[in-house]
């Protein structure tokens, strides 16, 4: 099964939803998001590759985010 990876519209968490779905639920804040309104980061990821893809995206975002002083 293929999944797309999105950013939650409310908390900007990195989440996955089925590629054919019209909504997905954020695993961080629980918000139900519509796929056409959310930012799609990656498309067509195999189910076994979703966790490493999300982990890689989180690490990339952490590197770009300046640390608080």
C-alpha positions in Angstrom: 0.0 0.0 0.0 1.2 3.5 -0.8 1.3 6.4 1.6 1.8 10.1 1.3 3.6 12.2 4.0 2.1 15.5 5.0 2.5 18.3 7.4 -0.4 18.8 9.8 -2.3 22.0 9.2 -2.5 22.7 13.0 0.8 21.7 14.6 3.1 21.1 11.5 3.8 17.6 12.6 5.0 15.1 10.0 2.3 12.6 9.4 1.4 9.8 6.9 -1.9 9.0 5.2 -2.9 6.6 2.6 -2.3 7.9 -0.9 -5.9 7.5 -1.9 -7.4 9.0 1.2 -9.0 12.5 1.4 -8.2 13.0 5.1 -5.5 12.0 7.6 -5.3 12.2 11.3 -2.3 13.9 12.9 -0.5 11.4 15.2 0.7 14.3 17.4 -2.3 16.6 18.0 -5.1 14.4 16.7 -6.4 17.0 14.2 -8.3 15.5 11.2 -6.7 17.2 8.1 -8.0 17.3 4.5 -5.3 16.2 2.1 -6.0 18.9 -0.4 -5.3 21.6 2.2 -2.2 20.0 3.8 1.4 20.3 2.5 2.3 17.0 0.9 6.0 16.5 1.5 6.5 13.0 -0.1 4.2 11.0 -2.3 3.9 7.3 -3.0 5.9 5.8 -0.1 5.6 2.1 0.5 4.2 1.2 3.9 7.4 -0.4 5.1 9.3 2.8 4.2 7.0 5.3 6.1 8.7 5.2 9.5 12.3 5.8 8.1 10.9 8.5 5.8 9.2 10.3 8.6 12.4 10.0 10.8 14.6 11.4 8.0 12.2 14.3 7.5 12.2 15.1 11.3 16.0 15.1 11.4 16.2 17.4 8.4 13.7 19.8 10.0 15.6 19.7 13.3 18.8 20.7 11.5 17.1 23.7 9.9 15.5 24.9 13.2 17.7 27.2 15.2 18.1 26.2 18.8 16.8 28.5 21.5 19.4 30.4 23.5 
